[in-house]
Amino acid sequence: MGTMPTAQNPPEDDLLRRAARGEEAAFVQIYRAHQATLYRFALRMTGSAWNAEEIVQESFMALLRNAERYDASRGELGAFLFGMARNFVRKRTARGPAELPFADDGELPFGTSAAAHAGARGGVSPAELAEQTQRIEQVRRAVLELPEEFREAVALCDLEEMSYEEAAKLLDCPIGTIRSRLHRGRALLAAQLEILRERPRKVVNR
Amino acid sequence: MNGNEKAMSCEELQKLAMNGKQPGGAANDAEHAAWEAHLAHCASCAAYQETQLELRTRLRELAAETAAEQAPWRIEALLRREVAALGPRKESPWNRRGLALAVLAAAAVLVAAVVLRQSSQPVAPVAGVQPPPSIGAPPEISDSAEAAAENATAAGDFVLLPGGIPDDGDDSAILRVRLQRADLGSMGMPVNEEASGEWVLVDLLVSADGQPQAVRLLR
């Protein structure tokens, strides 16, 4: 998530100091570099677009209020920001299980509308589209039911497609821990999805 | 396998999988060969492999669905306003403290002006600057009074602040500032209580001694 500082990309600690003093341009540069990844992480962890928006807003507000606590020598700004976001995610998920809300207008949860659009573009039949939508929804629910530490690893490595190293930096843990959590998270997902399969898998002795 | 490679156990295969190595991925040729040979003879690992491949496919589907998600623009707009509030007013020397001092100074000038005007001739109106409705009387905070002030400023004219002294010389300056309607009220302008927290852009006509004398509301 970090970039080499240049004249066009000043160091992030410098940008943060300027943003904390009220310089909008500096803040916008930080915000646009990190907001999408942060939003998707919060969305995949909580299952709620509304919660994800709140978490992004709260995280950047906390960043501005605690700008003096950031030490560039200890890690990248993205990791510092992620640490705050994780705390806000935990506060929300501690209140209850992850939500799987539908909008009042009957809009499908995140992750399903794009499938409808893709199907319309690719000429996928309604039956295939419905099957694909259901498949995606099953995986989404299974991810939301994972214990938090496994869900984080799956959200970053499998859904955001980060490397083990990138995820370990963001979560401030050893790479081995990421591997272990990802492996166990995938095992739980596989078990959950096996249960949801319409037909049991046939095991053939070769 | 040509018989020389070491046979892979179930635990070794799962360890490779856990470390992200798989055929066609990070596994080297020897690992790949041992892997495939093991799967050919182990039903449970073959089932495990099939499950993992299906899981990866479904996770990639979910990833693709949400890959373009990002925070809506209103979040950026809201945060930018918060950041702007952190800094000093960039274009005007009139920050909130400065305005408070200016109000106190204006109040002192008002007292002096009332005393002076009691013994002076009526002041001729300055072109483009309207005198306050009554001298010495506190402005009434009412919808009609506020609307009247806004109508005057909407016409491009400055409205004299209570106690303000018209100045048709060249020593005046116009400062454009962003402040809350409550600040206008503290300068003696009529303000609707319900809208007191609303931010507005105004021009302040400032005399040579730095005191605001009149205000023009910008739309």
Interface residues (C-beta under 8 A of the other chain):
Chain A: A19 A20 R21 G22 E23 E24 F27 V28 Y31 R32 Q35 A36 L38 Y39 R40 L43 R44 A52 E53 V56 Q57 F60 M61 L64 F110 G111 T112 A114 A115 Q132 R135 I136 Q138 V139 R140 V143 V154 D158 L159 E160 E161 Y164 R179 S180 H183 R186 L189 A190 L193 E194 R201 V203 V204 N205 R206
Chain B: A17 M18 N19 G20 L39 A40 H41 A43 S44 A46 A47 E50 T51 Q52 E54 L55 R56 R58 L59 R60 E61 L62 A63 A64 E65 T66 A67 A68 E69 Q70 A71 P72 I75 E76 L78 L79 R80 E82 V83 A84 A85 L86 G87 P88
